[in-house]
């Protein structure tokens, strides 16, 4: 089996930042072996030139917090030739259409900002959506208390019935922590929807972690810190896949 590496760009206050455990108020400009500055376009160019990437997950943290967005920056990244998976706080059809206008190739619908799972069918009809099950220490995050009371697989089922076939399982408590992944929810999702494309986010440290995820049957991994520090080398990441040898 193989697994895709999807590099991550977190944008805040006009720069690329280093995400750690979801504590966004403390995020600082990223320092990366792939770029000379925290300029988002420069980092995205580093993903392309240094790693051979052709797609990138972009989290617009200002848009998620409803205090502006990085629309022009996202468009500039897309114009480099990267297919942008954009998380910009999409919770409505108009949000999704705005993301497409900013240059998104795929629109992330994150439970962190989703106010009602019943909104998923309308969004999924409007755009090519990816449902992100946003967790903290395994517990679902939602844009309303009614969402947070749900089991993650309940939300996934609504998404599946709406036609969504790609899911991200992202545990913010693991992001940038160096503690490795927590995949219990994702393994339940894999068992429930064997035909789904499932991407893991949060805690990927090195190539061994990627091989483990591939053995567990996952399709891809969102990776940031390990790329910026060089823990996952260009030689490993350039092909964007690894064989999960026993």
C-alpha positions in Angstrom: 0.0 0.0 0.0 1.0 3.6 -0.5 0.2 6.9 1.3 0.2 10.4 0.0 2.0 13.2 1.8 0.0 16.5 1.8 2.0 19.4 3.1 0.2 21.9 5.3 0.3 25.7 5.4 -1.2 27.5 8.4 -1.9 31.2 7.6 -2.3 33.8 10.4 -1.9 37.6 10.2 -0.4 37.4 6.7 2.4 34.8 7.4 2.8 31.1 7.5 2.8 30.0 11.2 3.9 26.9 13.1 0.9 25.2 14.5 1.2 23.6 18.0 -1.6 21.7 19.7 -4.3 24.1 18.4 -3.2 27.0 20.7 -3.6 29.5 17.9 -3.0 32.6 20.0 0.6 31.4 20.5 1.4 30.4 16.9 4.6 32.0 15.7 6.0 32.5 12.1 7.3 29.2 10.8 11.0 28.5 10.4 11.5 26.0 7.6 14.4 24.3 5.9 12.3 24.7 2.7 12.1 28.5 2.6 14.1 31.5 3.8 11.1 33.3 5.3 7.6 32.8 6.6 6.1 34.3 3.5 3.3 31.8 2.6 4.0 31.9 -1.2 7.7 31.3 -0.5 6.9 28.3 1.7 4.5 26.9 -0.9 7.2 27.3 -3.5 9.5 25.4 -1.2 7.0 22.6 -1.1 7.0 22.4 -4.8 10.7 22.9 -5.5 12.1 21.0 -2.5 9.6 18.2 -2.2 8.0 18.0 -5.7 4.5 18.6 -4.2 1.5 19.2 -6.4 -1.1 19.8 -3.7 -1.2 21.6 -0.4 -3.6 21.9 2.5 -4.0 25.5 3.5 -5.7 26.4 6.8 -6.7 30.1 6.8 -6.8 30.6 10.6 -8.1 34.2 10.3 -11.1 33.0 8.2 -11.8 30.2 10.6 -11.8 32.7 13.5 -14.1 35.0 11.4 -11.6 37.9 11.4 -10.7 38.3 7.8 -9.1 36.0 5.3 -6.1 35.4 3.1 -7.9 35.2 -0.2 -5.2 37.0 -2.3 -2.5 34.8 -0.8 -4.5 31.6 -1.4 -4.9 32.7 -5.1 -1.2 33.3 -5.4 -0.4 29.8 -4.0 -2.9 28.3 -6.4 -1.3 30.2 -9.3 2.0 28.4 -8.5 0.4 25.3 -9.8 -0.5 23.8 -6.4 -4.0 22.2 -6.0 -5.1 23.9 -2.8 -7.2 22.1 -0.2 -8.6 25.1 1.6 -9.9 25.2 5.2 -11.4 28.7 5.5 -14.1 28.0 8.1 -16.7 26.7 5.6 -20.1 26.3 7.2 -22.5 27.4 4.5 -22.9 27.2 0.7 -21.8 30.8 0.4 -18.6 30.0 2.4 -17.8 27.2 0.1 -18.4 29.3 -3.0 -16.1 32.0 -1.6 -13.4 29.3 -1.1 -13.7 28.3 -4.7 -13.4 32.0 -5.7 -10.1 32.2 -3.7 -8.7 29.4 -5.8 -9.5 26.3 -3.8 -9.3 23.0 -5.8 -11.0 21.2 -2.8 -13.0 22.8 0.0 -12.6 21.6 3.5 -15.8 21.5 5.6 -14.5 21.3 9.2 -16.7 20.3 12.1 -14.9 23.0 14.1 -17.0 25.6 12.3 -20.0 23.4 11.2 -23.1 24.5 13.0 -25.5 21.8 11.8 -24.7 18.5 10.0 -27.9 18.9 8.1 -26.1 21.7 6.2 -23.7 19.2 4.7 -25.9 18.0 1.7 -26.3 21.5 0.4 -22.6 22.3 0.7 -21.6 19.0 -0.9 -24.0 19.6 -3.8 -22.4 23.1 -4.4 -18.7 22.1 -4.3 -16.3 19.2 -4.2 -16.1 19.0 -0.4 -13.9 17.2 2.0 -15.3 16.6 5.5 -12.8 17.2 8.3 -13.6 15.5 11.6 -11.9 18.0 13.9 -10.9 16.6 17.3 -9.2 17.6 20.4 -7.9 14.6 22.4 -10.4 12.4 20.5 -13.4 14.6 21.2 -15.3 16.2 18.3 -15.1 20.0 17.9 -18.1 21.8 16.5 -19.3 25.2 15.6 -22.3 24.6 17.9 -22.9 22.5 21.1 -25.2 20.2 19.1 -22.4 19.2 16.9 -20.0 18.6 19.8 -22.4 16.2 21.4 -22.3 13.9 18.4 -20.1 10.9 17.8 -17.7 11.7 15.0 -19.0 8.8 12.9 -22.6 10.2 13.1 -21.3 13.3 11.3 -19.3 11.2 8.9 -22.5 9.2 8.0 -24.4 12.4 7.2 -21.4 13.4 5.0 -21.3 10.0 3.3 -25.0 10.1 2.5 -24.5 13.6 1.1 -22.0 12.2 -1.4 -18.8 13.1 0.4 -16.1 10.5 -0.2 -13.0 12.1 1.3 -12.6 12.6 5.0 -9.8 14.1 7.2 -9.4 13.1 10.8 -7.5 15.9 12.5 -6.6 15.9 16.2 -5.5 19.4 17.0 -4.0 18.3 20.3 -1.5 16.3 18.3 -0.5 19.0 15.8 3.1 20.0 16.2 3.3 18.0 19.5 5.9 15.5 18.5 3.9 12.8 20.3 2.7 10.9 17.3 -0.8 10.2 16.0 -4.0 9.1 17.7 -6.0 7.0 15.2 -8.7 5.3 17.1 -11.5 7.4 15.6 -9.9 7.1 12.1 -9.7 3.4 12.4 -13.4 3.2 13.2 -14.1 5.4 10.2 -11.9 3.1 8.0 -13.9 0.1 9.1 -17.3 1.8 8.6 -16.4 3.3 5.2 -13.9 0.9 3.5 -14.3 2.8 0.2 -13.7 6.3 1.5 -10.5 8.3 1.1 -9.2 8.9 4.6 -6.5 11.5 5.4 -4.9 11.7 8.9 -3.7 15.0 10.4 -1.9 15.8 13.6 1.2 14.2 15.0 3.1 12.7 12.0 6.7 12.8 13.0 8.7 10.8 10.4 8.7 8.2 7.7 8.0 5.4 10.1 4.8 7.1 11.2 3.8 7.3 7.5 4.5 3.7 7.0 2.3 2.8 10.0 -0.6 4.9 8.7 -0.3 3.1 5.3 -0.3 -0.3 7.0 -3.5 0.8 8.8 -5.1 1.4 5.5 -5.2 5.2 5.4 -4.8 7.1 2.1 -2.9 10.2 3.0 -1.4 12.3 5.8 -1.3 16.0 6.4 2.3 16.9 7.4 3.8 20.3 8.5 6.4 20.3 11.3 8.2 17.2 10.1 8.7 18.8 6.7 9.8 22.2 8.1 12.4 20.6 10.4 13.7 18.1 7.8 12.6 15.1 9.9 11.0 13.9 6.6 13.6 14.5 4.0 13.0 15.7 0.4 14.2 12.3 -0.8 11.4 10.7 1.1 8.7 13.2 0.4 9.5 14.0 -3.2 7.7 10.9 -4.5 4.7 11.7 -2.2 4.2 8.1 -1.3 5.8 5.3 0.7 5.5 1.6 0.5 4.2 0.2 3.7 6.6 -2.7 4.0 6.1 -4.9 7.0 
